[in-house]
Structures are given as structure tokens and as C-alpha cells.
Amino acid sequence: MAKPVHRRLSGADFDTWLIATSRETVQRSRALLERTRPSVATEPPVSHAGGPDPRDGSPPEPDEQTARP
């Protein structure tokens, strides 16, 4: 694999490159979100130690270390 060549861009060229790269990154992120959204939405909520589950308001399940018989 060829090693990429790094060169300095002028201010305007850098701005153009940065805007284009940012747009591409946002597009890839949105596409990934759309592909993964159904599986994320169907996963059951995970309880959080120390407080209620922020997604459904239910109290956390006691973990094995803090549960008393």
C-alpha cells in the first residue's frame, strides 16, 4: 500500500477540504445510524446501577454485590 503524501494546504484550500470532509463524515454517520437504528430501538433497556433507568424511569435492578438476602 502506498504511503499517503501529506502537503500543506493554503487557507482557502484547507477550508474547502475541511468542509467537504465534514460533509462526507456526516453522510457516512447518518447512513450508519439508519442501518443500525432498528436494532438499537428493539434492544431491551439496560439498568444503570445507582439510579433509575433514564429511558423508562424504572428503578435499577439490584446487583449481586449490593443485594441483601
Phi, psi and omega in degrees: 000134182287143179282132181294146179264126179258129176225154179282139177258149175292168182305311181292319179294321178296316179301316179297315179297316182296317179297314180296317180295319179296318179297317179297319180295317179296318179298316179295320180295317179295320179296318178296318178299317180296324180288328185262348184304314181301319181288326178292320183290335184264353179288142179291152179297147178258131179285151181243124179296138175093001179183171180291157177292121184293343182276327182233359176078003182282151179291154180290152176283140180293138177272171187296331183282327184260349181289137179249143181290000000 
